[in-house]
């Protein structure tokens, strides 16, 4: 019996996964080093604001920091385990260098003014002035939703009935908002049910 001819339309599969991610043991080691870098990044975001720290240092340090981020990303996507470990450690040093330079330059971290209110469902709404301050609010272990003033403005704009009530009744207090429900929603049509009109 003759061998079947290879199909020229079939493209062979190419494994593009970096070698360090192919085994559990090497993945765990690489991930551990990356997690160390990510933890420092999260700490910097809480202290300085998201994306703000790199803007508080001089151009040269910022360029070297950005270059290190690219090297780490390249190592994660294409490198060997040793590349990931080396670049992750260098990234950790880069975060520390930025923090030290910003502190030495007299920059101040975020210290948001936060107002919290308990909602009827038991969750907490935290109100801050800016999106940067919203990112700095610690919410670990709590059911907290954080809103900036811009978001509150958008919510007020989205519910004109609230605004109208405040205009018509100066000094009125909003104690609850009930959305207008579609009477057809939730109506289970069961044979024999009476239509509630006419």
Protein Blocks (a to p, Z undefined) as FASTA:
>chain_A
ZZddddfkbccdddfbdfklmpmklmmmmmmmmmmmmmmmmmmmmmnoghklmmmpcfkl
mmmmmmmmmmmmmmmmmmcfklmmmmmmmmmmmmmmmmmmmmmnopacddddddddddfk
opacdddfblklmmmpccehiacddddfklmmmmmmmmmmlmmmmmmmghiacfbdcddd
dfkgopacdehiacfeZZ
